[in-house]
Amino acid sequence: MKIGFIGLGNMGLPMAENLQKEGHEVTGFDINKNINSTIRISNSIEEIVKSNKAIFTMLPSGKEVIAVYDEIIDKCESSTIMIDCSTIDIKSTHIISNISKKNGLLTLDAPVSGGVVGAVDGTLTFMVGGDERAFNKIKPLFEVMGKKAVYCGDSGSGQAAKMCNNMILGISMIGVCESFTLAKKIGLDLKKLYEVSSNSSGSCWALNTYCPAPEIGPETPADKNYLPGFSSELMLKDLMLAQDAAIQSNSHTPLGNHAMKIYEELLNEGGKGKDFSYVFPFFYNKK
């Protein structure tokens, strides 16, 4: 399939390269002109839409996604399917969906979970909203880039699933870090706590797979001086999106709100550029 990919950052580039490795013809575009890749890079965003059957976007926020759609949507062929893998607010997702519908195009919002490692390894999870016919056509591409693609419902459902999932993740990571902080300060061997909790009622992904303490369990960013797999900045972004949705829907999410404030504090006190599991040393060093 001929595919256009707009947004070749830490996530987008390996996703696009995995599509090409599978035999698809991929053309990429990014505002950064110094990208070294196996895929063909175009200097013209308009060229990306020419004859491509699917166009992926992976961009920082709704503002950028809307701007790109405004620029390219009326230049796309009617058979083109638009897939936005960015993590953005639901309102922006509805805007780009409506813009596309007016031009007769099918759209999918398909944010991902799995971080840079998942993008490189092709093990991402896609949470997908939008037209189900489009999902069935694009699903084989999701399966190249990831291990799982879940159709969640109408436009915006993929973004809703992503923000709810990551609110769980942010809250649970903070809980694990609080427990490890307490354990270390009262003299409990953290490896023993891991052995107990990962096999009992404290078991969760933030502990078992992504342990925030170094040299415990599978290798994680904690073993690499908290070099981000998933940055604290991105976690804060997702928690803020969840809180915006909670306010708009009159939903009671006190732990989500508190988690957002903790990540705001962490970023203001030395956590910039660190993995979201950096909450552990942040808590431990608190006076």
C-alpha positions as a Markdown table, in Angstrom:
| # | Residue | x | y | z |
|---|---|---|---|---|
| 1 | Met | 0.0 | 0.0 | 0.0 |
| 2 | Lys | 1.1 | 3.6 | -0.7 |
| 3 | Ile | 1.3 | 5.4 | 2.7 |
| 4 | Gly | 2.0 | 9.0 | 3.7 |
| 5 | Phe | 3.4 | 9.5 | 7.2 |
| 6 | Ile | 3.4 | 13.1 | 8.7 |
| 7 | Gly | 5.4 | 13.5 | 11.9 |
| 8 | Leu | 8.7 | 11.6 | 12.1 |
| 9 | Gly | 9.7 | 12.0 | 15.7 |
| 10 | Asn | 10.7 | 9.4 | 18.3 |
| 11 | Met | 7.5 | 7.5 | 17.7 |
| 12 | Gly | 6.5 | 8.3 | 14.2 |
| 13 | Leu | 9.8 | 7.5 | 12.5 |
| 14 | Pro | 10.1 | 3.8 | 13.7 |
| 15 | Met | 6.4 | 3.3 | 13.0 |
| 16 | Ala | 6.9 | 4.4 | 9.4 |
| 17 | Glu | 10.0 | 2.4 | 9.0 |
| 18 | Asn | 8.3 | -0.8 | 10.3 |
| 19 | Leu | 5.6 | -0.2 | 7.6 |
| 20 | Gln | 8.2 | 0.0 | 4.9 |
| 21 | Lys | 10.0 | -3.1 | 6.2 |
| 22 | Glu | 6.8 | -5.0 | 5.6 |
| 23 | Gly | 6.8 | -4.0 | 2.0 |
| 24 | His | 4.6 | -0.9 | 2.0 |
| 25 | Glu | 5.7 | 2.2 | 0.0 |
| 26 | Val | 6.1 | 4.9 | 2.6 |
| 27 | Thr | 6.7 | 8.6 | 2.1 |
| 28 | Gly | 7.4 | 10.8 | 5.2 |
| 29 | Phe | 7.3 | 14.4 | 6.1 |
| 30 | Asp | 8.5 | 16.3 | 9.1 |
| 31 | Ile | 9.4 | 20.0 | 9.9 |
| 32 | Asn | 12.8 | 18.6 | 10.9 |
| 33 | Lys | 14.7 | 18.3 | 7.6 |
| 34 | Asn | 17.7 | 16.4 | 9.0 |
| 35 | Ile | 16.1 | 13.0 | 9.3 |
| 36 | Asn | 18.2 | 9.9 | 8.3 |
| 37 | Ser | 15.9 | 7.1 | 7.4 |
| 38 | Thr | 15.3 | 4.2 | 5.1 |
| 39 | Ile | 11.9 | 5.7 | 4.1 |
| 40 | Arg | 11.7 | 8.4 | 1.4 |
| 41 | Ile | 11.4 | 11.9 | 3.0 |
| 42 | Ser | 9.6 | 14.6 | 1.1 |
| 43 | Asn | 10.1 | 18.3 | 1.5 |
| 44 | Ser | 6.5 | 18.9 | 0.4 |
| 45 | Ile | 3.6 | 18.1 | 2.6 |
| 46 | Glu | 1.3 | 18.2 | -0.5 |
| 47 | Glu | 3.3 | 15.4 | -2.0 |
| 48 | Ile | 2.4 | 13.2 | 0.9 |
| 49 | Val | -1.2 | 13.2 | -0.1 |
| 50 | Lys | -0.6 | 12.4 | -3.7 |
| 51 | Ser | -1.9 | 8.9 | -4.6 |
| 52 | Asn | -1.5 | 7.6 | -1.0 |
| 53 | Lys | -4.2 | 5.3 | 0.2 |
| 54 | Ala | -3.5 | 6.0 | 3.9 |
| 55 | Ile | -2.1 | 9.0 | 5.6 |
| 56 | Phe | -0.9 | 8.8 | 9.2 |
| 57 | Thr | -0.2 | 11.7 | 11.5 |
| 58 | Met | 1.8 | 11.6 | 14.7 |
| 59 | Leu | 2.0 | 15.1 | 16.1 |
| 60 | Pro | 2.4 | 16.9 | 19.5 |
| 61 | Ser | -1.1 | 18.3 | 20.0 |
| 62 | Gly | -4.5 | 18.9 | 18.5 |
| 63 | Lys | -3.4 | 22.4 | 17.2 |
| 64 | Glu | -0.8 | 20.8 | 14.9 |
| 65 | Val | -3.1 | 18.1 | 13.7 |
| 66 | Ile | -5.8 | 20.5 | 12.8 |
| 67 | Ala | -3.4 | 22.7 | 11.0 |
| 68 | Val | -2.1 | 19.8 | 8.9 |
| 69 | Tyr | -5.6 | 18.6 | 8.1 |
| 70 | Asp | -6.6 | 22.1 | 7.1 |
| 71 | Glu | -3.7 | 22.1 | 4.7 |
| 72 | Ile | -4.0 | 18.7 | 3.1 |
| 73 | Ile | -7.6 | 17.5 | 3.4 |
| 74 | Asp | -9.0 | 19.1 | 0.2 |
| 75 | Lys | -6.0 | 17.6 | -1.8 |
| 76 | Cys | -6.6 | 14.0 | -0.8 |
| 77 | Glu | -8.2 | 11.5 | -3.1 |
| 78 | Ser | -11.7 | 10.3 | -2.0 |
| 79 | Ser | -10.4 | 6.8 | -1.2 |
| 80 | Thr | -7.7 | 8.0 | 1.2 |
| 81 | Ile | -8.1 | 7.0 | 4.8 |
| 82 | Met | -6.8 | 9.4 | 7.4 |
| 83 | Ile | -5.3 | 8.0 | 10.6 |
| 84 | Asp | -4.2 | 10.2 | 13.5 |
| 85 | Cys | -2.0 | 8.4 | 16.0 |
| 86 | Ser | -1.3 | 11.5 | 18.0 |
| 87 | Thr | -2.6 | 11.8 | 21.6 |
| 88 | Ile | -4.8 | 14.8 | 21.6 |
| 89 | Asp | -8.0 | 16.2 | 23.1 |
| 90 | Ile | -11.3 | 14.7 | 22.0 |
| 91 | Lys | -12.6 | 18.1 | 20.7 |
| 92 | Ser | -9.8 | 18.4 | 18.3 |
| 93 | Thr | -10.4 | 14.8 | 17.1 |
| 94 | His | -14.0 | 15.7 | 16.4 |
| 95 | Ile | -12.9 | 18.8 | 14.5 |
| 96 | Ile | -10.6 | 16.8 | 12.1 |
| 97 | Ser | -13.2 | 14.1 | 11.7 |
| 98 | Asn | -15.8 | 16.7 | 10.7 |
| 99 | Ile | -13.3 | 18.4 | 8.3 |
| 100 | Ser | -12.6 | 15.0 | 6.7 |
| 101 | Lys | -16.3 | 14.0 | 6.4 |
| 102 | Lys | -17.1 | 17.2 | 4.5 |
| 103 | Asn | -14.5 | 16.1 | 2.0 |
| 104 | Gly | -15.8 | 12.6 | 1.8 |
| 105 | Leu | -12.9 | 11.0 | 3.7 |
| 106 | Leu | -12.9 | 8.3 | 6.4 |
| 107 | Thr | -10.9 | 9.0 | 9.6 |
| 108 | Leu | -9.6 | 7.1 | 12.6 |
| 109 | Asp | -8.2 | 8.4 | 15.8 |
| 110 | Ala | -5.7 | 5.8 | 16.9 |
| 111 | Pro | -3.4 | 6.8 | 19.8 |
| 112 | Val | -0.9 | 4.3 | 20.9 |
| 113 | Ser | 0.5 | 2.8 | 24.1 |
| 114 | Gly | 4.0 | 1.2 | 24.4 |
| 115 | Gly | 6.4 | 4.1 | 24.1 |
| 116 | Val | 9.4 | 4.4 | 21.9 |
| 117 | Val | 10.5 | 0.8 | 22.6 |
| 118 | Gly | 7.1 | -0.4 | 21.4 |
| 119 | Ala | 7.3 | 1.8 | 18.3 |
| 120 | Val | 10.8 | 0.4 | 17.4 |
| 121 | Asp | 9.9 | -3.2 | 18.2 |
| 122 | Gly | 6.5 | -3.1 | 16.6 |
| 123 | Thr | 4.7 | -4.0 | 19.8 |
| 124 | Leu | 2.4 | -1.0 | 20.2 |
| 125 | Thr | -1.2 | -1.1 | 21.3 |
| 126 | Phe | -3.6 | 0.9 | 19.2 |
| 127 | Met | -6.8 | 2.3 | 20.7 |
| 128 | Val | -9.0 | 3.2 | 17.7 |
| 129 | Gly | -12.1 | 5.3 | 17.2 |
| 130 | Gly | -13.8 | 6.4 | 14.0 |
| 131 | Asp | -15.4 | 4.6 | 11.1 |
| 132 | Glu | -15.4 | 0.8 | 11.5 |
| 133 | Arg | -15.1 | 0.2 | 7.8 |
| 134 | Ala | -11.9 | 2.2 | 7.8 |
| 135 | Phe | -10.6 | 0.3 | 10.9 |
| 136 | Asn | -11.1 | -3.0 | 9.1 |
| 137 | Lys | -9.1 | -1.8 | 6.1 |
| 138 | Ile | -6.3 | -0.3 | 8.2 |
| 139 | Lys | -6.1 | -3.1 | 10.8 |
| 140 | Pro | -3.3 | -5.0 | 8.9 |
| 141 | Leu | -1.2 | -1.9 | 9.1 |
| 142 | Phe | -1.8 | -1.6 | 12.8 |
| 143 | Glu | -0.7 | -5.2 | 13.1 |
| 144 | Val | 2.6 | -4.4 | 11.4 |
| 145 | Met | 3.3 | -1.6 | 13.9 |
| 146 | Gly | 1.8 | -3.2 | 17.0 |
| 147 | Lys | 0.7 | -6.3 | 18.8 |
| 148 | Lys | -2.9 | -5.2 | 19.4 |
| 149 | Ala | -5.5 | -2.9 | 17.8 |
| 150 | Val | -8.8 | -2.4 | 19.6 |
| 151 | Tyr | -11.7 | -0.8 | 17.9 |
| 152 | Cys | -13.3 | 1.3 | 20.7 |
| 153 | Gly | -16.2 | 3.0 | 18.8 |
| 154 | Asp | -17.1 | 6.2 | 17.1 |
| 155 | Ser | -14.8 | 9.2 | 16.5 |
| 156 | Gly | -13.0 | 10.2 | 19.7 |
| 157 | Ser | -13.3 | 6.8 | 21.4 |
| 158 | Gly | -9.7 | 6.0 | 20.8 |
| 159 | Gln | -8.6 | 9.2 | 22.5 |
| 160 | Ala | -11.0 | 8.5 | 25.3 |
| 161 | Ala | -9.6 | 5.0 | 25.8 |
| 162 | Lys | -6.0 | 6.4 | 25.8 |
| 163 | Met | -6.6 | 9.1 | 28.4 |
| 164 | Cys | -8.5 | 6.8 | 30.7 |
| 165 | Asn | -5.8 | 4.1 | 30.4 |
| 166 | Asn | -3.0 | 6.5 | 31.1 |
| 167 | Met | -4.8 | 8.0 | 34.1 |
| 168 | Ile | -4.8 | 4.5 | 35.5 |
| 169 | Leu | -1.1 | 4.2 | 34.7 |
| 170 | Gly | -0.2 | 7.5 | 36.2 |
| 171 | Ile | -2.1 | 6.8 | 39.4 |
| 172 | Ser | -0.7 | 3.3 | 39.8 |
| 173 | Met | 2.9 | 4.4 | 39.2 |
| 174 | Ile | 2.6 | 7.0 | 41.9 |
| 175 | Gly | 1.2 | 4.3 | 44.2 |
| 176 | Val | 4.1 | 1.9 | 43.5 |
| 177 | Cys | 6.6 | 4.8 | 44.0 |
| 178 | Glu | 5.0 | 5.7 | 47.4 |
| 179 | Ser | 5.2 | 2.1 | 48.5 |
| 180 | Phe | 8.9 | 1.7 | 47.4 |
| 181 | Thr | 9.7 | 5.0 | 49.1 |
| 182 | Leu | 8.2 | 3.8 | 52.4 |
| 183 | Ala | 9.8 | 0.4 | 52.1 |
| 184 | Lys | 13.3 | 1.8 | 51.5 |
| 185 | Lys | 13.0 | 4.3 | 54.4 |
| 186 | Ile | 11.9 | 1.7 | 56.9 |
| 187 | Gly | 14.7 | -0.7 | 55.8 |
| 188 | Leu | 12.8 | -3.3 | 53.8 |
| 189 | Asp | 14.7 | -5.0 | 50.9 |
| 190 | Leu | 13.1 | -3.6 | 47.7 |
| 191 | Lys | 13.8 | -6.9 | 45.9 |
| 192 | Lys | 11.8 | -8.7 | 48.6 |
| 193 | Leu | 8.9 | -6.2 | 48.3 |
| 194 | Tyr | 8.9 | -6.7 | 44.5 |
| 195 | Glu | 8.9 | -10.5 | 44.9 |
| 196 | Val | 5.9 | -10.2 | 47.3 |
| 197 | Ser | 3.9 | -7.5 | 45.6 |
| 198 | Ser | 4.3 | -8.7 | 42.0 |
| 199 | Asn | 2.9 | -12.1 | 43.1 |
| 200 | Ser | 0.1 | -10.8 | 45.3 |
| 201 | Ser | -2.6 | -8.1 | 45.6 |
| 202 | Gly | -0.1 | -5.3 | 44.8 |
| 203 | Ser | 0.5 | -6.7 | 41.3 |
| 204 | Cys | 0.2 | -4.2 | 38.5 |
| 205 | Trp | 1.9 | -3.3 | 35.2 |
| 206 | Ala | 3.7 | -0.3 | 36.8 |
| 207 | Leu | 5.3 | -2.7 | 39.3 |
| 208 | Asn | 5.8 | -6.0 | 37.4 |
| 209 | Thr | 6.9 | -4.7 | 34.0 |
| 210 | Tyr | 8.0 | -1.1 | 34.6 |
| 211 | Cys | 9.5 | -1.2 | 38.1 |
| 212 | Pro | 10.6 | 2.3 | 39.2 |
| 213 | Ala | 13.5 | 1.1 | 41.3 |
| 214 | Pro | 16.8 | 0.2 | 39.6 |
| 215 | Glu | 18.0 | -3.4 | 39.3 |
| 216 | Ile | 14.6 | -4.9 | 40.2 |
| 217 | Gly | 12.6 | -7.0 | 37.8 |
| 218 | Pro | 12.9 | -6.6 | 34.0 |
| 219 | Glu | 15.1 | -3.8 | 32.7 |
| 220 | Thr | 13.3 | -0.4 | 32.8 |
| 221 | Pro | 14.2 | 3.3 | 32.5 |
| 222 | Ala | 15.2 | 3.2 | 36.2 |
| 223 | Asp | 18.2 | 1.1 | 35.2 |
| 224 | Lys | 19.2 | 3.8 | 32.7 |
| 225 | Asn | 19.2 | 6.8 | 35.0 |
| 226 | Tyr | 15.5 | 7.3 | 34.2 |
| 227 | Leu | 16.1 | 8.1 | 30.5 |
| 228 | Pro | 12.6 | 8.2 | 29.2 |
| 229 | Gly | 10.7 | 5.4 | 27.7 |
| 230 | Phe | 7.7 | 7.5 | 28.4 |
| 231 | Ser | 8.5 | 10.9 | 29.7 |
| 232 | Ser | 7.1 | 12.7 | 32.7 |
| 233 | Glu | 6.1 | 15.5 | 30.3 |
| 234 | Leu | 4.0 | 13.2 | 28.2 |
| 235 | Met | 2.4 | 11.7 | 31.3 |
| 236 | Leu | 1.5 | 15.2 | 32.5 |
| 237 | Lys | 0.0 | 15.9 | 29.1 |
| 238 | Asp | -2.2 | 12.8 | 29.2 |
| 239 | Leu | -3.3 | 13.5 | 32.8 |
| 240 | Met | -4.2 | 17.1 | 31.8 |
| 241 | Leu | -6.3 | 15.8 | 28.9 |
| 242 | Ala | -8.1 | 13.4 | 31.2 |
| 243 | Gln | -8.8 | 16.2 | 33.7 |
| 244 | Asp | -10.1 | 18.5 | 30.9 |
| 245 | Ala | -12.5 | 15.6 | 29.9 |
| 246 | Ala | -13.5 | 15.1 | 33.5 |
| 247 | Ile | -14.4 | 18.8 | 33.9 |
| 248 | Gln | -16.4 | 18.8 | 30.7 |
| 249 | Ser | -18.3 | 15.6 | 31.6 |
| 250 | Asn | -18.7 | 16.4 | 35.3 |
| 251 | Ser | -16.8 | 13.3 | 36.3 |
| 252 | His | -15.3 | 12.9 | 39.8 |
| 253 | Thr | -11.6 | 11.9 | 39.4 |
| 254 | Pro | -9.8 | 13.1 | 42.6 |
| 255 | Leu | -6.9 | 10.7 | 42.2 |
| 256 | Gly | -6.4 | 11.6 | 38.5 |
| 257 | Asn | -6.4 | 15.3 | 39.6 |
| 258 | His | -3.9 | 14.6 | 42.4 |
| 259 | Ala | -1.7 | 12.6 | 40.0 |
| 260 | Met | -1.7 | 15.5 | 37.6 |
| 261 | Lys | -0.5 | 17.9 | 40.4 |
| 262 | Ile | 2.2 | 15.5 | 41.4 |
| 263 | Tyr | 3.6 | 15.4 | 37.9 |
| 264 | Glu | 3.4 | 19.2 | 37.7 |
| 265 | Glu | 5.5 | 19.4 | 40.9 |
| 266 | Leu | 8.0 | 16.8 | 39.7 |
| 267 | Leu | 8.6 | 18.7 | 36.4 |
| 268 | Asn | 9.1 | 21.9 | 38.4 |
| 269 | Glu | 11.6 | 20.3 | 40.7 |
| 270 | Gly | 14.1 | 18.5 | 38.4 |
| 271 | Gly | 12.0 | 16.0 | 36.6 |
| 272 | Lys | 12.2 | 17.5 | 33.1 |
| 273 | Gly | 13.5 | 15.0 | 30.6 |
| 274 | Lys | 13.1 | 12.1 | 32.9 |
| 275 | Asp | 10.9 | 9.0 | 32.6 |
| 276 | Phe | 7.6 | 9.1 | 34.4 |
| 277 | Ser | 8.8 | 6.5 | 36.9 |
| 278 | Tyr | 11.2 | 9.2 | 38.2 |
| 279 | Val | 8.5 | 9.8 | 40.8 |
| 280 | Phe | 10.4 | 7.2 | 42.9 |
| 281 | Pro | 13.6 | 9.1 | 43.5 |
| 282 | Phe | 11.6 | 12.3 | 43.5 |
| 283 | Phe | 9.6 | 11.0 | 46.5 |
| 284 | Tyr | 12.5 | 9.4 | 48.2 |
| 285 | Asn | 14.6 | 12.6 | 48.2 |
| 286 | Lys | 11.7 | 14.7 | 49.5 |
| 287 | Lys | 12.4 | 16.2 | 52.9 |
